Amino acid sequence: MDTELKRLRIVEAAEDAKAEDISALDLRGKTLIADYFVVCTGTSDVHIRSVADRIQEAMEQEGERVLRIEGYREATWVLLDYGDIVVHIMRREQREHYGLEAFWQNAPLIESLREYVRG
């Protein structure tokens, strides 16, 4: 699956699961870790797991399997690694404390997540 379409599907699944403050950082040319980080906030451990589950279901329907999952049991920060895209589903406190967007401040923040691919 094309990376842009994969990012779009991940964002749509996160939206479907009612994730908050969804953003995507374009890391192409900045690191070998991934092309994109998709970052979103969950309101509780149950909600964070629900967002992670919904993203995995949506990606499996597209034939994409997660390569690695971290933090699912604790559910304060769940990481889903899809190779070219890494998804971070975080409690608000963790997101504010670790500041991924600030750390990667040189990476373009994709503001209109759906229209970036379609438009």
C-alpha positions in Angstrom: 0.0 0.0 0.0 1.2 3.5 -0.8 2.5 5.4 2.2 0.2 8.4 1.7 -2.8 6.1 1.4 -1.7 4.2 4.5 -1.4 7.4 6.4 -4.8 8.5 5.4 -6.3 5.1 6.4 -4.6 5.3 9.8 -6.0 8.9 10.4 -9.5 7.8 9.3 -9.4 4.9 11.7 -8.2 7.1 14.6 -11.0 9.5 13.8 -13.5 6.7 13.8 -12.3 5.7 17.2 -12.7 9.3 18.4 -9.0 9.9 19.0 -8.3 13.6 19.8 -5.8 16.0 18.4 -4.7 13.9 15.5 -1.6 15.1 13.8 1.0 13.8 11.3 4.6 14.7 11.1 6.3 14.4 7.7 9.7 12.9 8.6 10.8 12.1 5.1 14.4 13.1 4.7 14.7 13.8 8.4 15.3 10.3 9.8 15.4 6.7 8.8 12.9 5.7 11.6 9.8 6.3 9.4 8.3 8.6 6.8 5.6 9.7 9.1 4.6 9.8 12.7 0.9 9.9 13.3 0.2 11.2 16.9 -3.1 11.3 18.6 -4.5 11.5 22.1 -6.7 9.0 24.0 -8.7 9.9 27.1 -8.3 6.7 29.1 -6.5 3.3 28.9 -9.7 1.7 27.4 -10.0 4.5 24.8 -6.3 4.2 23.9 -6.6 0.5 23.4 -9.8 1.0 21.4 -8.0 3.5 19.1 -5.1 1.0 18.6 -7.5 -1.8 17.9 -9.4 0.2 15.4 -6.3 1.2 13.5 -5.0 -2.4 13.4 -8.4 -3.6 12.1 -8.5 -1.0 9.4 -4.9 -1.7 8.3 -5.5 -5.5 8.3 -8.5 -4.9 6.0 -6.0 -3.2 3.7 -3.6 -6.2 4.0 -1.2 -4.3 6.2 0.0 -5.9 9.4 1.6 -4.1 12.3 5.3 -4.9 12.7 5.6 -4.1 16.4 3.3 -3.0 19.2 4.6 -1.3 22.4 2.7 -0.2 25.5 -0.6 -1.9 24.8 -1.0 -3.4 28.3 -0.2 -0.1 30.2 -2.1 2.0 27.6 -0.6 5.3 28.5 1.4 5.4 25.3 0.8 2.8 22.6 3.1 2.7 19.6 2.1 0.9 16.4 5.0 0.4 14.0 4.0 0.0 10.3 7.5 0.5 9.0 7.1 3.7 7.0 4.5 5.0 9.5 4.7 4.9 13.3 1.5 5.7 15.2 1.7 7.1 18.7 -1.5 7.0 20.8 -0.9 8.8 24.0 -2.7 10.1 27.1 -2.6 13.9 27.2 -0.1 14.0 30.1 2.4 11.8 28.1 1.9 13.8 25.0 2.5 17.1 26.7 5.5 15.7 28.7 7.3 14.1 25.8 6.4 16.7 23.2 7.0 14.7 20.0 5.8 17.6 17.9 8.3 19.9 19.6 11.1 17.4 19.3 10.5 17.0 15.6 9.8 20.7 15.1 11.8 20.8 11.9 9.4 18.2 10.4 6.4 19.6 8.5 3.1 19.2 10.5 0.4 18.1 8.2 -2.6 20.2 9.2 -5.4 19.1 6.9 -4.8 15.4 7.3 -7.5 14.2 4.8 -7.0 16.8 2.1 -3.2 16.4 2.0 -3.7 13.1 0.0 -6.9 13.9 -1.8 -6.3 17.5 -2.7 
